[in-house]
Amino acid sequence: MPQHVLVEFEMPADLDRFKLPQGVNERLHGLLDRQDRGEALTSAERTEAEGLVELSELLSLLRLRTQRIWQDASPEECALPGM
């Protein structure tokens, strides 16, 4: 049975932070490009690619949910501390 945990943390104002760093993204695309060309990946490379895809999907989900929350929230709820 799945468990639910509520975690509160301050969301960054810059949603671009919810993406893979450039070097990591390049590594992922390099692995996927090799695979698309029919080149065999090692077991470690497949595991790495799968993990990076999962991380990328999680970051995308966080970005989308944050956008939705900000769209639905009042301006006071979205104000950054000290502003």
N, C-alpha and C positions, 0 to 999 in steps of 0.2 A: 504494500500500500504506500503510495507517495506521501511524503511529509511536506508540509508547507512551513516556511520560515519567513518572517517579516524582518527585513533588514532596512534600516533607514540610513541614508548617507546623502551628503550634499552632491547634487548633480553639477557637473561642469557646465558653464554657460556655452562653451564651444563644443557643439555636437560632433565636430570633426575629430575630436579625441576618441570617439567611439568607432575607431577603425584600426586595422593593423598598421603598425609602423611601416614606413616605406620599405625598409630592408626585408622585413618579415613578409610583406606582401609580395615583393619581388621573388623571394625564395619560393613561396607558395605557387605563384604563377609559373615559375621555372619548372617546378615539379609537375604541375598539371599540364604544361605545354609538352614536356617530355612524354608524359603518359598519353596525351592526345596524338602524338606522332608515332605511337606504337612502341616506344622504348620501354623496356622493363625497368621498373623501380625496384630497389632492394626492399626488403621487409621493413627496414628502419625508415626508408624514405616514404613508403606507403603509410606507415604509422604517423610519421611527421606530417605528411600532407593531410591525412584525415583529421589530426588534431588541430591543424591550422584552419581547416575548413570549419570545424566545429566552433573554434574561437571566433572566426570571422562572422559566422552566423549568429553567435551569441551577442557580439558587439552590434550587429545590425539590428537585432531584436531590441537591445537596450536603447539604441538611437531612436527607433520607431516608437517605442513605448514612451520615451522621454518627450518626443515631439507631441505625441497625443496628450500627455499630461499637461504640457505647457499650453496647448491649444484650448484645453478644457478648463484650465485654472484661471483664477482672477489675477489681475496684475499684481496685487499685494502678495499672493502666494508665490509668484515667480520672481519677486524682487530678490536681488542678491544682497547678502549682509553688507552693511556699510554704505549702501547706495541710497 
